[in-house]
Amino acid sequence: MQMSTAHFRIAAGFLAWLSLAGFVAADSLVLKPFKDELFSRQTVLESRDGGDFEVIDYDEMRDINGRDQIPERRVKQAYVALGARRSQVNEVLDFGARKLEVARVGAAKGGRFTVIFVHGRGGDRRLGVNDFSFGGNFNRLKNLAVDNQGIYYAPSVTSFDSNGVADIAALIAYSAAQSPGRPVVLACASMGSSICWDIARNPAASSVLTGMAILGGATDPDFARSAAFKRKLPIYFTHGSADSVYAAPTQIALYDSLHAKGYPVRFTLFQTGSHGTPVRMTDWRKILNWLIGQG
């Protein structure tokens, strides 16, 4: 059966309207697997709260020495796929009053989702796109972005004060403008978590976000007073039980208080894991699918 030109235009116009209205693709976004057999098959030692809180088996001899060709420096080749490098660029974004160095993986605009990763003290944009460190976990994140038509930003945060917060707030607004109506997830590791907590208190920036992930970060005892809390912005915590920088029990207490209020929150605790364990062991596909799915 042939479609007349008039009917085709009507159908095309209707599909365009659906897309603008957000009914196409965004509602059913689920990131397809990438090396799940290596990254996602983690043994659950304990589970409570309907699976929202999990304790994962972590073993340094297996998860570092057995995974890396050179421990903590270069992962074995099986854990990486370097094709994502073709979609990776270093650029300086000009936000008018401020400029920000970023590494971007994926198209500049029109992404189905955006992930922004904020490093901790001593890091810069290179950390978040290093293919071989941290057990290849950033390489997986890059491939998840490319394979699912997403955009991944690893900015260089030069300070963890109001200037750093302003930089990330500008990047969040920029990302939302580049891919209107699409999910934006902010993930912060270690001291970078202070950026996440300050963004949570920023009504304009937090209103754009779909979710936040805190990897081995500090606890914000005042989070319940934030703009993000009021709109129930989903949060996913990952933490090492033996973290000597930010104590796990303090972060778990925040999770428990939020969960008791019916807040959308999850927590993955890596048993015996240290401060850096979440950056290596966090299952990016799992947390992104959950955070995006809450929207």
Legacy VTK file of the C-alpha trace (Angstrom):
# vtk DataFile Version 3.0
C-alpha trace
ASCII
DATASET POLYDATA
POINTS 295 float
0.000 0.000 0.000
1.410 3.388 -1.003
1.194 6.421 1.253
0.170 9.688 -0.347
2.388 12.729 0.073
-0.237 14.385 2.233
-0.554 11.339 4.491
3.232 11.066 4.748
3.514 14.681 5.840
0.795 14.204 8.439
2.492 11.074 9.815
5.914 12.720 9.830
4.505 15.755 11.598
2.836 13.556 14.220
6.061 11.636 14.889
7.959 14.909 15.182
5.399 16.139 17.707
5.729 12.906 19.705
9.501 13.280 19.755
9.303 16.862 20.946
6.788 15.845 23.574
9.264 13.293 24.919
7.316 10.152 24.046
9.915 8.639 21.733
13.047 6.811 22.949
13.533 8.728 26.210
10.777 6.889 28.067
12.177 3.458 27.203
15.895 4.196 27.506
17.741 1.176 28.853
21.486 0.973 28.317
22.398 -2.198 26.469
25.118 -4.438 27.936
28.842 -3.892 27.532
31.119 -6.606 28.950
28.554 -7.366 31.647
30.105 -10.795 32.127
33.242 -9.053 33.437
31.787 -6.039 35.255
28.293 -6.968 36.423
28.614 -10.471 37.812
29.220 -9.438 41.406
28.367 -11.689 44.334
25.774 -10.249 46.711
26.616 -11.097 50.318
23.688 -9.257 51.884
20.568 -7.552 50.627
17.860 -5.586 52.399
15.233 -2.933 51.733
13.904 -4.851 48.753
17.333 -4.859 47.124
17.958 -1.143 47.542
20.864 -1.864 49.910
23.405 -4.492 48.868
26.735 -5.689 50.234
28.976 -6.924 47.412
31.859 -9.365 47.789
35.168 -7.616 47.073
38.538 -9.325 47.087
41.735 -7.414 46.346
43.605 -10.456 45.038
40.795 -11.215 42.588
39.525 -7.735 41.735
42.902 -6.001 41.420
45.694 -8.546 41.028
43.568 -10.961 39.034
42.047 -8.253 36.864
45.075 -6.086 36.104
48.063 -6.803 33.940
49.980 -4.324 36.095
48.164 -3.960 39.457
46.404 -0.580 39.793
48.048 0.723 36.626
46.939 -1.297 33.593
43.954 -3.613 33.310
44.034 -6.741 31.150
43.055 -6.221 27.525
39.842 -8.253 27.828
38.295 -5.499 29.971
38.618 -2.705 27.412
37.529 -1.809 23.899
39.358 1.180 22.467
36.946 2.053 19.658
35.308 4.657 21.906
38.456 6.756 21.572
37.284 7.732 18.079
34.425 9.622 19.736
36.610 11.283 22.383
37.818 14.888 22.263
39.420 17.370 24.627
37.826 20.808 24.467
37.458 24.046 26.367
33.844 25.078 26.848
33.225 28.815 26.968
30.378 29.737 29.294
30.963 33.467 28.973
32.113 34.430 32.436
33.986 31.151 32.838
35.766 28.491 30.790
35.997 24.789 31.568
38.358 22.108 30.258
36.528 18.849 29.580
37.030 15.530 27.888
33.896 14.617 25.940
32.977 11.177 24.654
30.113 11.026 22.184
28.422 13.562 19.928
28.429 17.221 20.933
24.653 17.435 20.995
21.494 15.380 20.636
22.542 12.643 23.076
19.948 10.255 24.460
21.439 10.919 27.919
24.418 12.720 29.468
26.741 11.622 32.282
29.071 14.081 34.021
31.826 12.636 36.233
33.506 14.818 38.857
36.902 13.546 40.056
38.408 13.932 43.508
41.407 15.848 44.815
44.486 15.734 42.591
42.599 14.630 39.497
41.651 16.297 36.244
39.762 15.396 33.068
42.324 12.710 32.179
41.291 10.538 35.124
37.715 10.077 33.915
38.729 8.914 30.436
41.692 6.692 31.373
41.002 3.400 29.634
43.371 1.194 31.619
43.320 2.389 35.232
40.655 1.508 37.800
40.173 -1.912 36.247
38.937 -0.471 32.939
35.802 0.912 34.559
36.000 4.292 32.809
36.519 2.558 29.483
33.271 0.727 30.134
31.493 3.995 30.910
32.819 5.510 27.676
31.610 2.535 25.649
28.210 2.580 27.348
27.877 6.224 26.290
28.938 5.626 22.691
26.974 2.393 22.192
23.782 3.964 23.545
24.072 7.341 21.770
24.857 9.157 24.998
27.327 11.871 25.935
29.949 11.563 28.664
31.828 14.535 30.137
34.895 14.355 32.368
35.647 17.971 33.386
38.756 19.286 35.118
37.625 20.715 38.451
40.286 23.173 39.554
38.799 23.843 42.994
36.213 22.268 45.270
34.710 25.571 46.361
32.071 27.919 44.948
34.082 28.348 41.747
34.143 24.609 41.107
30.429 24.374 41.838
29.733 27.224 39.407
31.753 25.438 36.709
29.769 22.222 37.082
26.461 24.089 37.289
27.340 25.748 33.983
28.222 22.368 32.464
24.913 20.896 33.636
22.972 23.774 32.044
25.030 23.458 28.857
24.450 19.692 28.668
20.705 20.118 29.093
20.639 22.725 26.318
22.630 20.477 23.972
20.201 17.568 24.426
16.842 19.092 25.420
14.530 16.891 27.449
17.082 14.095 27.855
18.387 12.675 31.167
21.438 14.244 32.818
23.241 12.278 35.555
25.908 13.796 37.806
28.410 11.385 39.367
30.955 12.543 41.959
33.837 10.605 43.512
35.722 11.180 46.767
36.200 14.909 47.485
34.270 15.629 44.307
31.180 14.652 46.283
31.277 18.147 47.810
30.445 19.446 44.330
27.453 17.110 44.112
26.127 18.182 47.501
26.468 21.870 46.620
24.765 21.312 43.272
21.933 19.675 45.248
21.461 22.992 47.061
21.329 24.886 43.747
17.666 24.991 42.659
18.418 25.763 38.997
21.162 23.156 38.542
19.509 20.362 40.531
16.201 20.851 38.704
17.901 19.813 35.455
19.373 16.592 36.857
17.798 13.153 36.540
19.923 11.622 39.293
23.186 11.698 41.233
25.753 9.025 42.043
28.146 9.384 44.998
31.217 7.116 44.767
33.217 6.848 47.988
32.188 10.357 48.926
31.558 12.488 51.965
28.205 12.676 53.731
26.021 15.782 53.703
24.058 15.916 56.986
22.075 18.895 55.633
20.949 17.223 52.419
17.345 17.085 53.657
17.258 20.894 53.454
18.347 21.006 49.810
16.376 21.732 46.665
17.277 18.284 45.332
15.786 16.605 48.393
12.532 18.526 48.000
12.096 17.239 44.443
13.270 13.729 45.412
16.229 13.602 43.049
17.294 9.901 42.944
20.687 9.107 44.493
22.859 5.999 44.180
25.674 5.552 46.727
28.635 3.195 46.295
31.205 2.873 49.093
33.959 0.647 50.469
33.346 -0.797 53.927
36.988 -0.164 54.914
37.170 3.398 53.559
39.591 5.281 55.812
38.850 8.701 54.287
35.049 8.843 54.508
33.631 6.340 56.982
31.090 3.962 55.491
28.773 3.864 58.571
28.200 7.629 58.299
27.156 7.336 54.655
24.998 4.306 55.410
23.236 6.303 58.133
22.334 8.964 55.554
21.023 6.274 53.226
18.950 4.728 56.051
17.401 8.066 56.970
16.507 8.802 53.348
15.147 5.325 52.680
12.993 5.485 55.800
11.325 8.567 54.331
10.500 6.753 51.082
13.195 8.657 49.206
14.459 7.105 45.903
17.903 5.936 47.012
20.149 2.901 46.654
23.413 1.847 48.281
26.087 -0.636 47.182
28.712 -1.433 49.835
31.866 -3.264 48.744
32.859 -5.520 51.635
36.518 -4.860 52.674
36.794 -2.232 49.905
38.991 0.830 50.468
38.504 4.469 49.485
39.247 3.905 45.797
37.228 0.707 45.421
33.953 2.305 44.215
35.665 3.947 41.224
36.984 0.532 40.207
33.977 -1.619 41.080
30.855 0.519 40.526
28.595 -1.116 37.948
27.923 1.866 35.694
25.256 0.185 33.615
23.341 -0.863 36.725
23.332 2.552 38.381
22.625 4.507 35.182
19.712 2.268 34.248
18.263 2.693 37.747
18.796 6.463 37.964
17.458 7.140 34.467
14.576 4.751 35.048
13.403 6.779 38.054
12.706 9.810 35.849
LINES 1 296
295 0 1 2 3 4 5 6 7 8 9 10 11 12 13 14 15 16 17 18 19 20 21 22 23 24 25 26 27 28 29 30 31 32 33 34 35 36 37 38 39 40 41 42 43 44 45 46 47 48 49 50 51 52 53 54 55 56 57 58 59 60 61 62 63 64 65 66 67 68 69 70 71 72 73 74 75 76 77 78 79 80 81 82 83 84 85 86 87 88 89 90 91 92 93 94 95 96 97 98 99 100 101 102 103 104 105 106 107 108 109 110 111 112 113 114 115 116 117 118 119 120 121 122 123 124 125 126 127 128 129 130 131 132 133 134 135 136 137 138 139 140 141 142 143 144 145 146 147 148 149 150 151 152 153 154 155 156 157 158 159 160 161 162 163 164 165 166 167 168 169 170 171 172 173 174 175 176 177 178 179 180 181 182 183 184 185 186 187 188 189 190 191 192 193 194 195 196 197 198 199 200 201 202 203 204 205 206 207 208 209 210 211 212 213 214 215 216 217 218 219 220 221 222 223 224 225 226 227 228 229 230 231 232 233 234 235 236 237 238 239 240 241 242 243 244 245 246 247 248 249 250 251 252 253 254 255 256 257 258 259 260 261 262 263 264 265 266 267 268 269 270 271 272 273 274 275 276 277 278 279 280 281 282 283 284 285 286 287 288 289 290 291 292 293 294
